[in-house]
């Protein structure tokens, strides 16, 4: 015998109760609250990044007067221009060499800082981060004065040793060197701090085990440190590669692409063509050309990281 | 709390009374009855020059009952042209925008024609020069009103003492204050000899070969002095001509007498060169002299601004005008036109020129002999010949007479200075010409 009378609405009430409980549970889940908290940022990115990205795609398909759809016409035009291929070559030289040196210097400096006694590390970390925290437009202006064609402080100093004057921004090779140098100066601290964090997470027991096995300094780096840091190195390299490929301010301020276009990279040439030359569709096409290059780099690097994650 | 109910009769009576009162009351014009007007003006680098524009705009606004908003937008870092591009894309922004050189043509389809105000202004102030027409008109349509603010000639600014001592040229005698120039012998050959002499003496001319405006402007005037154009007015390629070859040969000779780092010069380099007392001449509007007056008075006292040397095809000087243009999406075009008419009255122009210390140049021929240029100093009269008062040189812009949208590319890609540099660095003449021709072909895409 049942002791509860039949209630026709009971099923519906139970269902709505379940729904409330479900919502409460969903809100209690960490992932859900995290999503809700990041939602404003996601919306902001959608408005400020995704919309402009699609708009630039749209622009890249228009003719110069922006009155006609030309499909890939702008890219076809660019592929026939020598200057464009010069810019592609320079962007690769600039980004790859800058990232390699940033990684190398960051790695070495991170080791130095790691070996500094803990109570003095904060001071060193703070000092070494200074180039990275100064807005690059400002610090590049200081570099511009150091490299100034007529009044270079570097040349003044070198003159005491009978060297120079060096055409820091007036000769194609020196100008390339100068823009890469400034980019390395600016970006190396980022690598340093990332690598330092990675170094601190390497278990000390691994080094002790390696020492018992008789590993020397180089073997400890090669067989312990580097494998433990691989993911951080890969992600930092990818991030830096993207940022360096898209660099604008350093080259724009230091050389404006000169001399003879020999320091132009995608962003500076896109600005020259699109804004200064009033050919916005072509400028958009130049800047979009970075996307496939960076996408390929991202796929390779991220695939490698995922593979290692699965293996472990 | 009691609440009185409004009866239908009372409502009708109250409405009738209020309507009668409104109709019979005298018309009171509100403070901003004629609406709003916003303008993006170029941020002048002469301290205090913006205030003259502000005062004039406010004077007009008070008279016309218009609410005005002025934004002074700097050209540092190209902020003004980035703003133009953004407003053109968004089809929204200021009502009036002060556009430099090529931008009215680049945005011709988005600008309100101003023929109705330009025609009376030309009658009032005199004819405008050919470069203003070239940059400001498309198919007979005026794309903007020439603004005196910011418009400039980039002619030679010479050191009186150094030119006299090392080149044997008395620039004050050649361009006397208050009277016509006696510059028949001031040719590109004389200029080259003077460049050589000053270079030997350790005071080379400060003429850049970089990719920025000052560098390109000088190259443009010298090319035009040889009749050398990369693209003609009809859009035909004219790179491989004797005139272009002659201009390149001239530059090759000149480059040997310039500072070794000129390939890296920007628009500040020549100013610094003069102010530091390192050179005998630069090509610039009087801004370098004005800075010298403040920072190096002994240099400023020796500066004399004068005309360009003549070449086989004439005497050309680089001229860069600004225009006040009205966007076609402006909501108050009539007020905008009224303001531009007011700003272009002789008294308004004179006020702005005085505020700029003589830097700004009106485009109209009746306004090139204002007192301000006579009085500026030291030395007194240093700017007398700056506005080209005797019209003895043709005011031009680099890359003209190519169709403006092609010329803009030649100008900003610095094709002229790049050609000079390539040839100077040892590239064969024909290879340099072939490279330039390829570039210009690319600039012609539509």
Interface residues (C-beta under 8 A of the other chain):
Chain A: X63 X64 X65 X77 X81 X82 X83 X149 X150 X151 X165 X167 X168 X169 X170 X171 X175 X255 X256 X257 X258 X259 X260 X261 X272 X274 X275 X276 X277 X278 X279 X280 X282
Chain B: X78 X81 X82 X85 X89 X102 X103 X106 X107 X109 X210 X211 X212 X259 X260 X261 X262 X263 X264 X265 X266 X269 X272 X273 X276 X278 X405 X408 X409 X412 X413 X414 X418 X421 X422 X435 X438 X439 X442 X445 X446
